[in-house]
Amino acid sequence: MRLTGLYVITEPVLRDPIEGARLVLEGGARIIQLRDKQATTRQLVEAGLKLRELTRRHGAILIVNDRLDVALAIGADGVHLGQDDMPVPLARKIAGENFLIGVSVETVEEARQAEAEGAHYLGVGPMFATATKPDAGAPVGPERLRAIKQAVSIPVFGIGGITLENALAVLKAGADGICVISAIMGAADPQEATRQFAAMLAEGGI
């Protein structure tokens, strides 16, 4: 699986996850992450099964945020873990070698540890100030991402507060792709917003 390009994360407060995913997949997103902090396990599974059907149809990757159990139950391609979630080695033991595991990091040390423990890719952020995740730390900025990219050999995605106006700075810092929430899921036309981001990435050779 090619872990590059536009990675879009669902946000139910902004848009229905299924409808939003359909629009962004048609717009050119390569990776979809199911993220819903308020949903019950049953609701996550139901939404996840619908997303699994959509992503398969478009040849895209489906990642589930935090919940390894849900990711495995719906046949997702992987799970994304935060620093306070299940340790990567345990997730790897449960899910197997071919299951994608992404990890959120803010520092070079966290990035190196995640790679050493078997992560397939890293989400570095928040790149810029963001209202989508109120508990996020201070922005790390493109230069921190550059340092992390130079320290590891796995794909690195910038996440947090990324817009069309600042995405180029993230790409120039060496990101293999960008994770977007509000600038796409909160857009009046998510499909068109996705196309604009995808075109920018394509111009950068990603």
Buried (B, 14 or more C-beta within 10 A) or exposed (E): EEBBBBBBBBBBEBBEBBEBBBBBBBBBBBBBBBBBEEBEEEEBBBBBEBBBEBBEEBEBBBBBBBBBBBBBBBEBBBBBBEEEBBEBEEBBEEBEEEBBBBBBBBBBEBBBBBBEBBBBBBBBBBBBEBEBBEEBEEBBBBEBBBBBBEBBEBBBBBBBBBEBEBBBBBBEBBBBBBBBBBBBBBBEEBBEBBBBBBEBBEEEEB
